[in-house]
Amino acid sequence: MARVFVTRQLPGDALERLAAEHDVVEVWPGDMPPPRDELLARVTDAEGLLSMLVDRVDGELIDAAPKLRAIANYAIGFDNIDIEAANARGIQVGNTPDVLTDATADLAWALMLAVARRIGEAHQDVLDGKWRTWEPQGWIGVDVHGATLAVVGAGRIGRAVAQRAAGFEMEVLMVDLGDDLHSALERADFVSLHTPLTPETEHLIDADALARMKPTAILVNTSRRPIVDQDALAAALNEGRLGGAGLDVTDPEPLPPDHPLLDTPNLLVVPHIGSATTTARAAMADRAVDNLLAALDGKPMPYAVQPPA
């Protein structure tokens, strides 16, 4: 029986499966991540770690866990984990791929539609008593039907977003790494980001890229927060050089309520909820536990992160 530390309670019954196999399963009880000193202390005797994307699993933590054999990250991404340090110790690392596609694609569309039709602003005006009557010039948005959508990143989620565009009879421009991004940005009415975070994609949407976009265009980011230069985005929104933006990811997370980005016009920010459906989150838990059970049994993880080349 291996000792396992889980950094947050998870939906579904996956942790029950884990506890049935390994009777020393400690789950952090709080709604917030364990503080750094607690995390370091709890992994001292752990053979397995089930971490969240917000948990920093770096060389210091790996050194603090001499018995650690398996790290299962409850996320598609794994940039919170020092993969090289884990590989150097022979620790298996896994993630939860291929379960968030539809949930995240749906959220990208929710953000596109909400920003295009100014849903957040209109709702707030109702709450603030600003809805006086039907107004022929009130809360006018932009058309989604028949518009041009640039999908940046041709992976599973990007393709799912593009498939949904057929119902709106949109022209879709698929842009992958190495393609002419700026040409697509110049043509697009909507831009939806779905690239992984790499040195090449950090600040992929910078001041220059934003300057190529139409002043009426809408940008949506449900991928990774550093893909967009937030200072450049704020400037473009404040100066009327961009029609709007919808963000599921920000830098930092969470954004403090007084962050200047939140004062920009026609911006909708949601708290990293791309995978927040019952089905997706339970499937993530199942895959994370599948990874732990396999590795602790001396087998390869079914959803292993590949070592760096």
Disulfide bonds with the S-S distance in Angstrom:
none
